[in-house]
């Protein structure tokens, strides 16, 4: 990684603005239901505390669309952080208002404060220079540690870097190290597993990975578009009819590149989209016209597992079935189980696959679970991420 991190500059006693990704899920009562993203920010915060910095944290939460909405307040995050760090977190009532400015000005070394949700201002997502400047004026150094938002060119993820020396935090460093090494210098065989509903969401990723992997495994809803492209009946399954030619092209490209492209050979179909629907295991070439495909079948699980066991590097992005419904979560859970048992670098590319691994209780058995859904995807596609590009080079 050729970007400077907090380890490459002198931070001692400096006032530092840190962009974190505290966009955490909450229940109706505003209790945080999964604190993974907050925990992921701790190494950077602790490093800055060890260097006696005055720390100003900022993040977005949800989509308040430029308005102050109390239900999107970061207060619960401040409380959770306070517990995890075992110290007071000073909570600002606003982002660049009088309260935030006053608290930032009086912030002493070794203290931590949190600004209110940056997306309470429309200027944040517009990457407005004035707003970026106001944020930057509170600090002497900017640290981006929000990998989950690094694919967005917003004020707090990229704009502030115009006004302050900008470096990566330890989480972004870790993300780039694992994802970057896997893509550019993988131990082989290198296997990628792609799931999720639509081919259109993953065109760029499939295209990019076909240049790098030895085997590409495709599951989830997008597999049915590939079946249809081969002339099979897919019933009521998710299928993008406008992407059939593209699916054919991708299969052709895999052949040309000598990449093993693996599609399911059997599938679990259901009568309707319902948690308790009647279901059965059928061959992929024999999906009944009025049924819908929801998971990979038993034979496919075996076939995919055998291939994964040979791998030395695996990237997995997207569940291979409707894992929210227990009877259609079997394929996804089995893939997670196999990944947890092999002697290889296993990287889970954020989003739903990360949720599935956590649900199966196997997160500690993976080499790296990415904190960025969209950002991981764009990185795998080979796109430049604005939140990384804006940082100082080594």
C-alpha positions, 0 to 999 in steps of 0.5 A: 500500500503506497498511502501514508498511515498514522504510523508514518507521521508525527501525531504526538499531541496533535488534534486529529479528525478521524472519519470512522464508519459507525453506521451500525444497525439498531433496534426500535429502542435505539439499542445497537444490535451489532457493534462490529464497526465500532470495535473495528475503529478501536485500534486507531483510536487507541493508537492516537490516545497512546500518542496523546492526541486530542481526538475528534471522531465523525461518522454518518448513520443511516440516511437522514438526507440532510436533516436533523433527525433525532432517530439518526443521532450518534448518541448510542454510539458515544455510549457504546464507545465509552463502554469499550474504551472505558472513558468519557466520550464528549458528545457534540450536539451538532456537526459544525455548529457552535457546540461542536466548535466550542468543544473541539476548541477546548478539547485536551490531549487524551480526550475523545469527542464525537460529532453528531451525524455528518449526514444531518447536513446535505453539504456532506454528501454534496462534498461541499468545499465550505462544509469540508473546510469547517470540518477541517478547521477543527483539527490539524490532521485528518485520518480516514478509517471508514473503509465502508464509506471510502467509495463515496466522495463526501466531505468527511471521506474525501473533501477535508483532505484538501485542507489537512494532511490526510492519512489512513487509519489502521482499519483501512490499512488492514483492509487494503493489505488483505484485499490488495494482497489477495488480488495482486499477489494471491497464493494459488489456487485462488478461488472467488465465490460470488453470490447475491441476487443480481448479475448487474450488481456484480458485472464489474467484479466478475469481469475483473476477477476473471483476470485474476482467479483460477476458479470462479464459483457463482451462486445466489440469485444471479445463477438463474440468469446464467441458467436461462442464458443456457436455455434452461427453465428457471420458473419464477426465480430471479432472472435478469432477462436483459443480461442473458447475452452478458452472462453468455459473454462472461462464460465465454471469457472464462473459457478464453482465460482458462478460468474454471467457472462453476455454476450450481448443478442442483437447486432448492426451489420453493413454491413461493417467497415465504419462510415456511413454503414447501420446498424440494431439491431439483436439478438445475435443468429441471426447475418447475415452471411455477417454482422459485429457486432459493438455495444451492442444492446438496450436490452443488454444496459437495461440488463447491466444497471440494473445489474450495478445499483445494484453494489457498486464497478465497474471496467470498462476496454475497450469500449463495441462497436466501439465507434469511430463511432458515430452510434456504440458508443451508448452502450459505452456512455450508460454504461458511463452514468449509471456509472456516476449516481450510488452511488458506487465506479466507476473505469475506467481502463485507455486506450480506456474506459477512452477516451470514458468517456472523450468523453462523458464529464463524467470524473468528475462523476467517482470515479477514472480514471486510467492513465495507460492502459497497467499498469492497465490491468496488475495490474488487472491481479495480475501481479507485476509491475517493476516500483512499485516493485523497490520502497522502502517498508514502 
